[in-house]
């Protein structure tokens, strides 16, 4: 009976994993879709979105950072500077932005305020991604946000200087993705200065 339960539980777990569309190394759809775990195991190219919430206070930029849930499969219980995730099979980039922010923050994002950033090609062992980066000027109150999907535990505003200082002083408390924060911040400043 225990083995049957394990098999049933294992099957349910696999069914609940999301399917992603594969792309080639030029970011063109290949027509193939796979489970997220298979794409990562096989090193297939796929697409993700990253959204940075910011606000400008005088001459200072604040970024909304979040503590990743302790149940996350990557970088659990670490701080992060961006929200987002994988494009599910058949999903558009805009659709992914909307759904990821709704899932992580319970917030209905206004696409007309979204600032398009760069497209980054990341080739790493087992995780080859095209990352669509966006910036969102959030002027709402933090009470408008809710964490219903168990991905985010806490949010807070930090200045760009505070983030850089924390990364230098205690980088173990931060997700590895935050190591590129200075580049992300400089790119946002260059967009807003145009």
ABEGO torsion letter per residue (X at the ends): XAAAAAAAAAAAAAAABBBBBBBBAAGBBAGBBBBAAAAAAAGBBBBBBBBBBBBBBEABBBBBBBBBBAABABGBGBBBABBEEBBBBGBBAAAAAAAAAAAAAGBBBBAAABBBBBBBBBBBBGBBBBBBBBBBBBABBAAABBBAAGABABBBBBBAAAAAAAAAABAAABBAAAAAAAAAAAAAAAAAAX
